[in-house]
Amino acid sequence: MTAQPPAEEPMTYVVEIDLPDGGLPTFRDWYANVHAPHLYEAGFTTCTSYRAVRGRLGIVDVYQAPGWSVFESPAFARYRRVAAADPHLPPFMVGLASIRTPYVGVPGGGAAEPLAADWLTVLRFEGADGALEAVAAWLQG
């Protein structure tokens, strides 16, 4: 009998960026009409963009997928080719610095559920050995 690979864990992928002054309307139109539809076609199940009301990294995009394999799929490879030649990409997006972080759920955290929120809070901590345990202890406190 051949061992089965472990079940894939639902994944949340977060991208944080700062837009140039005045760039939000252009970004918003591109995101809603070009970018998100392409990602849905590539296998993502949720594509949501949030604007910060304070703090750095004024845009937080939250994507959900059935698992890491979405990045290895032919549909995602097609998305990458389309995105590389996107004539609608706002010029200020080329070379824009970003933070990209994939997450899988912490047990009991509900990561398998689609994210449906009007707002969210993102807290970023420096990571090192024991960081997950330290953050969990901080949250419990």
Protein Blocks (a to p, Z undefined) as FASTA:
>chain_A
ZZdddddddddddddddddehklmmmmmmmmmmmmmmmmmnopabdcddddfbdehjbcc
ddddfblklmmpmklmmmmmmmmmomkbcfklgopacddddddddehklpmpccddfbdc
dddddddehklmmmmmmmmZZ
